[in-house]
Amino acid sequence: MLENIGGAELLLVLLVVFLFFGPKNLPSIGRTFGRGVREFRRALRGVEDDVRRSAPPDGPGPPA
């Protein structure tokens, strides 16, 4: 999804964000974004653990 964004496009997006939110709000926005990413990873890890626990220990059974 983000592989098509080059340096110029990224710089433009950062400039627009800076102008829209201002320098005082950027640290709190970064903090909130970091917490969101951390919570997403934690939830993803929980789902992966649930799938591992529910999978049969020997892998898939014999073909039917």
C-alpha positions as CSV (number, residue, x, y, z in Angstrom):
1,M,0.0,0.0,0.0
2,L,2.7,2.5,0.9
3,E,5.3,1.2,-1.5
4,N,4.3,3.8,-4.1
5,I,4.9,6.8,-1.9
6,G,8.2,8.5,-2.7
7,G,10.2,11.0,-0.7
8,A,8.5,14.1,-2.2
9,E,5.0,12.7,-1.5
10,L,6.0,11.9,2.1
11,L,7.4,15.3,2.6
12,L,4.3,16.9,1.2
13,V,2.1,14.9,3.6
14,L,4.2,15.8,6.6
15,L,4.1,19.5,5.6
16,V,0.3,19.4,5.4
17,V,0.0,17.6,8.7
18,F,2.4,20.2,10.3
19,L,0.4,23.1,8.9
20,F,-3.0,21.6,9.8
21,F,-2.2,20.6,13.4
22,G,0.7,22.9,14.3
23,P,3.9,22.2,16.2
24,K,2.3,22.1,19.6
25,N,-0.1,19.2,18.8
26,L,2.4,17.0,16.9
27,P,3.9,15.3,20.0
28,S,0.5,14.3,21.3
29,I,-0.5,13.0,17.9
30,G,2.7,10.9,17.7
31,R,2.1,9.5,21.2
32,T,-1.5,8.6,20.4
33,F,-0.4,6.9,17.1
34,G,2.3,4.9,19.0
35,R,-0.2,3.7,21.6
36,G,-2.6,2.7,18.8
37,V,0.1,0.7,17.0
38,R,1.1,-0.9,20.3
39,E,-2.5,-1.9,21.1
40,F,-2.9,-3.3,17.6
41,R,0.2,-5.5,17.9
42,R,-0.9,-6.7,21.3
43,A,-4.4,-7.6,19.9
44,L,-2.8,-9.3,16.9
45,R,-0.5,-11.3,19.2
46,G,-3.5,-12.4,21.2
47,V,-5.3,-13.6,18.1
48,E,-2.2,-15.5,17.0
49,D,-2.0,-17.2,20.4
50,D,-5.7,-18.2,20.3
51,V,-5.2,-19.7,16.8
52,R,-2.1,-21.7,18.0
53,R,-4.0,-23.0,21.0
54,S,-7.0,-24.1,19.0
55,A,-5.0,-25.8,16.3
56,P,-4.5,-29.6,16.6
57,P,-1.1,-30.4,18.0
58,D,-0.2,-32.8,15.2
59,G,-1.2,-30.5,12.4
60,P,-3.9,-31.4,9.9
61,G,-5.5,-34.8,10.1
62,P,-5.5,-37.5,7.5
63,P,-7.3,-36.7,4.2
64,A,-11.0,-37.7,4.1
